[in-house]
């Protein structure tokens, strides 16, 4: 019976409920044994995910699976995933939001919180869609909710990816912000934040770096192709500040093994070519993003060096 239950979960996008177990005559002790063995993960009362999917999953993927499992276990047709839970089901990256709580909308008059669940009043004016059998708010509606509740960085990280993947209409998201906001002032601020989204950004780290540079007073252009005197592309850089300062985000913690050493050597050679063309290069890591004063000092120093270098008379 247990194998039949696991096969059913595989057919249900990796999720199942205690109701499924009862229907297949899997008793509570057998269900508990599957959890203890790691073949299932219990994500909330009555809601389970296949261990083979849960164990290697990223935090975003776990929120996706958690939301699917909770919706499946609750079996209420009017309910849909909202906020970052919806964005996780849409397969988008997240930053700075809770990943262990499922947000749903349903038949309640005010927000209700229970273990691992936040239930919001149903808003029929918000568009929803079905993703692999899971009812969720549209990307635009969920973005509007996240920018109003979680703020700029959380929303822009996801909006960048949504625009890059062409799964969101930014103007529609801003319209929904105006619909949901409690005041015109909040709507205007959240709308400005969403308009910071850049489809050229290629990672969460790049987005956060660009936003940090903006906070420090620098306007950065994403994914710039740098060419040599002959017009050949030498590099495509993450961000360019001004004309001569390259800012690269390095998400790798270590360069290990032969492949890591080769990648490090290639990066060094690339930076040498950029510097030979007159560029200053600032390389940032995850740790740097938590130290804005350090980033400010690094970029300021690079800008000053570039200004001095290119102010020198030639010939």
Secondary structure, 3 states (H helix, E strand, C coil): CHHHHHHHHHHCCCEEEHHHHHHCCCCHHHHHHHHHHCCEEEEECCEEEEHHHHCCCCHHHHHHHHHHHHHHHHCCCCCEECHHHHHHHCCCCCCCCCCCCEEEEECCCCCEEECCEEEEECCCCCCEEEECCEEEECHHHHHHHHHHHHCHHHHHHHHHHHHHCCCCCHHHHHHHHHHHCCCHHHHHHHHHHHCCCCCCCCCHHHHHHHHHHHHCCCCEEEEEEEECCCCCEEEEEEEEECCCEEEEECCCCCCCHHHHHHHHHHHHHHHHHHHHCCCEEEEECHHHHCCHHHHHHHHHHHHHHHHHHHHCCCC
